């Protein structure tokens, strides 16, 4: 192999290693987190206490395919939200 070919092969190997590390440190954990969020949102049920991505804390009053209806405040005002807007299900103490 010529010197130039060896340099090109080494360059490709270095980039492959960099991409592999990037995948393991960034892409794979992000995919895992997205799967966990989807599972959490798919398992919402009436009565769950949730926090939205905007920081609103409410109780789930109704669950539909892509939306949930949340009860907010002491007046129990019902407001529809897309499921993707649910950030967490709060545990009861």
CNS distance restraints for C-alpha pairs under 8 A (distance, minus, plus):
assign (resid   1 and name CA) (resid   5 and name CA) 6.22 0.50 0.50
assign (resid   1 and name CA) (resid   6 and name CA) 6.57 0.50 0.50
assign (resid   2 and name CA) (resid   6 and name CA) 6.34 0.50 0.50
assign (resid   3 and name CA) (resid   7 and name CA) 6.28 0.50 0.50
assign (resid   4 and name CA) (resid   8 and name CA) 6.29 0.50 0.50
assign (resid   5 and name CA) (resid   9 and name CA) 6.20 0.50 0.50
assign (resid   6 and name CA) (resid  10 and name CA) 6.14 0.50 0.50
assign (resid   7 and name CA) (resid  11 and name CA) 6.06 0.50 0.50
assign (resid   8 and name CA) (resid  12 and name CA) 6.25 0.50 0.50
assign (resid   9 and name CA) (resid  13 and name CA) 6.22 0.50 0.50
assign (resid  10 and name CA) (resid  14 and name CA) 6.11 0.50 0.50
assign (resid  11 and name CA) (resid  15 and name CA) 6.27 0.50 0.50
assign (resid  12 and name CA) (resid  16 and name CA) 6.12 0.50 0.50
assign (resid  13 and name CA) (resid  17 and name CA) 6.21 0.50 0.50
assign (resid  14 and name CA) (resid  18 and name CA) 6.20 0.50 0.50
assign (resid  15 and name CA) (resid  19 and name CA) 6.07 0.50 0.50
assign (resid  16 and name CA) (resid  20 and name CA) 6.07 0.50 0.50
assign (resid  17 and name CA) (resid  21 and name CA) 6.18 0.50 0.50
assign (resid  18 and name CA) (resid  22 and name CA) 6.11 0.50 0.50
assign (resid  19 and name CA) (resid  23 and name CA) 6.02 0.50 0.50
assign (resid  20 and name CA) (resid  24 and name CA) 6.24 0.50 0.50
assign (resid  21 and name CA) (resid  25 and name CA) 6.04 0.50 0.50
assign (resid  22 and name CA) (resid  26 and name CA) 5.63 0.50 0.50
assign (resid  22 and name CA) (resid  27 and name CA) 6.99 0.50 0.50
assign (resid  23 and name CA) (resid  27 and name CA) 4.79 0.50 0.50
assign (resid  23 and name CA) (resid  28 and name CA) 5.94 0.50 0.50
assign (resid  24 and name CA) (resid  28 and name CA) 5.54 0.50 0.50
assign (resid  24 and name CA) (resid  29 and name CA) 7.35 0.50 0.50
assign (resid  25 and name CA) (resid  29 and name CA) 6.76 0.50 0.50
assign (resid  26 and name CA) (resid  30 and name CA) 6.25 0.50 0.50
assign (resid  27 and name CA) (resid  31 and name CA) 6.20 0.50 0.50
assign (resid  28 and name CA) (resid  32 and name CA) 6.26 0.50 0.50
assign (resid  29 and name CA) (resid  33 and name CA) 6.18 0.50 0.50
assign (resid  30 and name CA) (resid  34 and name CA) 6.20 0.50 0.50
assign (resid  31 and name CA) (resid  35 and name CA) 6.25 0.50 0.50
assign (resid  32 and name CA) (resid  36 and name CA) 6.29 0.50 0.50
assign (resid  33 and name CA) (resid  37 and name CA) 6.20 0.50 0.50
assign (resid  34 and name CA) (resid  38 and name CA) 6.16 0.50 0.50
assign (resid  35 and name CA) (resid  39 and name CA) 6.17 0.50 0.50
assign (resid  36 and name CA) (resid  40 and name CA) 6.14 0.50 0.50
assign (resid  37 and name CA) (resid  41 and name CA) 6.13 0.50 0.50
assign (resid  37 and name CA) (resid  87 and name CA) 7.82 0.50 0.50
assign (resid  38 and name CA) (resid  42 and name CA) 5.99 0.50 0.50
assign (resid  39 and name CA) (resid  43 and name CA) 6.16 0.50 0.50
assign (resid  40 and name CA) (resid  44 and name CA) 6.53 0.50 0.50
assign (resid  40 and name CA) (resid  88 and name CA) 7.90 0.50 0.50
assign (resid  40 and name CA) (resid  89 and name CA) 7.67 0.50 0.50
assign (resid  41 and name CA) (resid  83 and name CA) 6.26 0.50 0.50
assign (resid  41 and name CA) (resid  84 and name CA) 7.38 0.50 0.50
assign (resid  41 and name CA) (resid  86 and name CA) 7.04 0.50 0.50
assign (resid  44 and name CA) (resid  48 and name CA) 6.85 0.50 0.50
assign (resid  44 and name CA) (resid  60 and name CA) 7.89 0.50 0.50
assign (resid  44 and name CA) (resid  63 and name CA) 7.09 0.50 0.50
assign (resid  45 and name CA) (resid  60 and name CA) 6.82 0.50 0.50
assign (resid  45 and name CA) (resid  62 and name CA) 7.60 0.50 0.50
assign (resid  45 and name CA) (resid  63 and name CA) 6.46 0.50 0.50
assign (resid  46 and name CA) (resid  59 and name CA) 7.67 0.50 0.50
assign (resid  46 and name CA) (resid  60 and name CA) 4.98 0.50 0.50
assign (resid  46 and name CA) (resid  61 and name CA) 5.22 0.50 0.50
assign (resid  46 and name CA) (resid  62 and name CA) 5.71 0.50 0.50
assign (resid  46 and name CA) (resid  63 and name CA) 6.69 0.50 0.50
assign (resid  47 and name CA) (resid  59 and name CA) 5.76 0.50 0.50
assign (resid  47 and name CA) (resid  60 and name CA) 5.19 0.50 0.50
assign (resid  47 and name CA) (resid  61 and name CA) 6.35 0.50 0.50
assign (resid  48 and name CA) (resid  59 and name CA) 5.58 0.50 0.50
assign (resid  48 and name CA) (resid  60 and name CA) 5.38 0.50 0.50
assign (resid  48 and name CA) (resid  89 and name CA) 6.73 0.50 0.50
assign (resid  48 and name CA) (resid  90 and name CA) 7.56 0.50 0.50
assign (resid  49 and name CA) (resid  57 and name CA) 7.13 0.50 0.50
assign (resid  49 and name CA) (resid  58 and name CA) 5.72 0.50 0.50
assign (resid  49 and name CA) (resid  59 and name CA) 4.44 0.50 0.50
assign (resid  49 and name CA) (resid  60 and name CA) 6.44 0.50 0.50
assign (resid  49 and name CA) (resid  89 and name CA) 5.93 0.50 0.50
assign (resid  49 and name CA) (resid  90 and name CA) 5.42 0.50 0.50
assign (resid  49 and name CA) (resid  91 and name CA) 7.48 0.50 0.50
assign (resid  50 and name CA) (resid  57 and name CA) 5.71 0.50 0.50
assign (resid  50 and name CA) (resid  58 and name CA) 5.56 0.50 0.50
assign (resid  50 and name CA) (resid  59 and name CA) 6.09 0.50 0.50
assign (resid  50 and name CA) (resid  60 and name CA) 7.22 0.50 0.50
assign (resid  50 and name CA) (resid  86 and name CA) 6.82 0.50 0.50
assign (resid  50 and name CA) (resid  87 and name CA) 7.47 0.50 0.50
assign (resid  50 and name CA) (resid  88 and name CA) 5.64 0.50 0.50
assign (resid  50 and name CA) (resid  89 and name CA) 4.36 0.50 0.50
assign (resid  50 and name CA) (resid  90 and name CA) 5.34 0.50 0.50
assign (resid  51 and name CA) (resid  55 and name CA) 5.78 0.50 0.50
assign (resid  51 and name CA) (resid  56 and name CA) 5.42 0.50 0.50
assign (resid  51 and name CA) (resid  57 and name CA) 4.46 0.50 0.50
assign (resid  51 and name CA) (resid  58 and name CA) 6.50 0.50 0.50
assign (resid  51 and name CA) (resid  86 and name CA) 6.12 0.50 0.50
assign (resid  51 and name CA) (resid  87 and name CA) 5.73 0.50 0.50
assign (resid  51 and name CA) (resid  88 and name CA) 5.34 0.50 0.50
assign (resid  51 and name CA) (resid  89 and name CA) 6.47 0.50 0.50
assign (resid  51 and name CA) (resid  90 and name CA) 6.98 0.50 0.50
assign (resid  52 and name CA) (resid  56 and name CA) 5.22 0.50 0.50
assign (resid  52 and name CA) (resid  57 and name CA) 6.59 0.50 0.50
assign (resid  52 and name CA) (resid  85 and name CA) 5.45 0.50 0.50
assign (resid  52 and name CA) (resid  86 and name CA) 4.33 0.50 0.50
assign (resid  52 and name CA) (resid  87 and name CA) 4.99 0.50 0.50
assign (resid  52 and name CA) (resid  88 and name CA) 6.97 0.50 0.50
assign (resid  53 and name CA) (resid  85 and name CA) 5.39 0.50 0.50
assign (resid  53 and name CA) (resid  86 and name CA) 5.89 0.50 0.50
assign (resid  53 and name CA) (resid  87 and name CA) 4.98 0.50 0.50
assign (resid  54 and name CA) (resid  85 and name CA) 7.81 0.50 0.50
assign (resid  57 and name CA) (resid  72 and name CA) 7.33 0.50 0.50
assign (resid  58 and name CA) (resid  70 and name CA) 5.86 0.50 0.50
assign (resid  58 and name CA) (resid  71 and name CA) 5.59 0.50 0.50
assign (resid  58 and name CA) (resid  72 and name CA) 5.04 0.50 0.50
assign (resid  58 and name CA) (resid  73 and name CA) 7.33 0.50 0.50
assign (resid  59 and name CA) (resid  70 and name CA) 5.45 0.50 0.50
assign (resid  59 and name CA) (resid  71 and name CA) 5.16 0.50 0.50
assign (resid  59 and name CA) (resid  72 and name CA) 6.87 0.50 0.50
assign (resid  60 and name CA) (resid  68 and name CA) 6.78 0.50 0.50
assign (resid  60 and name CA) (resid  69 and name CA) 6.03 0.50 0.50
assign (resid  60 and name CA) (resid  70 and name CA) 4.61 0.50 0.50
assign (resid  60 and name CA) (resid  71 and name CA) 6.25 0.50 0.50
assign (resid  61 and name CA) (resid  68 and name CA) 7.46 0.50 0.50
assign (resid  61 and name CA) (resid  69 and name CA) 5.41 0.50 0.50
assign (resid  61 and name CA) (resid  70 and name CA) 5.37 0.50 0.50
assign (resid  61 and name CA) (resid  71 and name CA) 5.99 0.50 0.50
assign (resid  61 and name CA) (resid  78 and name CA) 7.61 0.50 0.50
assign (resid  62 and name CA) (resid  68 and name CA) 5.61 0.50 0.50
assign (resid  62 and name CA) (resid  69 and name CA) 4.95 0.50 0.50
assign (resid  62 and name CA) (resid  70 and name CA) 7.14 0.50 0.50
assign (resid  63 and name CA) (resid  67 and name CA) 6.42 0.50 0.50
assign (resid  63 and name CA) (resid  68 and name CA) 4.56 0.50 0.50
assign (resid  63 and name CA) (resid  69 and name CA) 6.50 0.50 0.50
assign (resid  64 and name CA) (resid  68 and name CA) 5.77 0.50 0.50
assign (resid  66 and name CA) (resid  82 and name CA) 6.02 0.50 0.50
assign (resid  66 and name CA) (resid  83 and name CA) 5.66 0.50 0.50
assign (resid  67 and name CA) (resid  80 and name CA) 6.73 0.50 0.50
assign (resid  67 and name CA) (resid  81 and name CA) 5.54 0.50 0.50
assign (resid  67 and name CA) (resid  82 and name CA) 4.31 0.50 0.50
assign (resid  67 and name CA) (resid  83 and name CA) 4.95 0.50 0.50
assign (resid  68 and name CA) (resid  80 and name CA) 5.72 0.50 0.50
assign (resid  68 and name CA) (resid  81 and name CA) 5.38 0.50 0.50
assign (resid  68 and name CA) (resid  82 and name CA) 6.28 0.50 0.50
assign (resid  68 and name CA) (resid  83 and name CA) 6.09 0.50 0.50
assign (resid  69 and name CA) (resid  78 and name CA) 6.19 0.50 0.50
assign (resid  69 and name CA) (resid  79 and name CA) 5.42 0.50 0.50
assign (resid  69 and name CA) (resid  80 and name CA) 4.23 0.50 0.50
assign (resid  69 and name CA) (resid  81 and name CA) 6.11 0.50 0.50
assign (resid  70 and name CA) (resid  77 and name CA) 7.90 0.50 0.50
assign (resid  70 and name CA) (resid  78 and name CA) 5.43 0.50 0.50
assign (resid  70 and name CA) (resid  79 and name CA) 5.28 0.50 0.50
assign (resid  70 and name CA) (resid  80 and name CA) 6.17 0.50 0.50
assign (resid  70 and name CA) (resid  81 and name CA) 7.20 0.50 0.50
assign (resid  71 and name CA) (resid  76 and name CA) 4.90 0.50 0.50
assign (resid  71 and name CA) (resid  77 and name CA) 5.31 0.50 0.50
assign (resid  71 and name CA) (resid  78 and name CA) 4.56 0.50 0.50
assign (resid  71 and name CA) (resid  79 and name CA) 6.56 0.50 0.50
assign (resid  72 and name CA) (resid  76 and name CA) 5.10 0.50 0.50
assign (resid  72 and name CA) (resid  77 and name CA) 5.15 0.50 0.50
assign (resid  72 and name CA) (resid  78 and name CA) 6.35 0.50 0.50
assign (resid  72 and name CA) (resid  79 and name CA) 7.46 0.50 0.50
assign (resid  73 and name CA) (resid  77 and name CA) 6.65 0.50 0.50
assign (resid  81 and name CA) (resid  85 and name CA) 6.61 0.50 0.50
assign (resid  82 and name CA) (resid  86 and name CA) 7.70 0.50 0.50
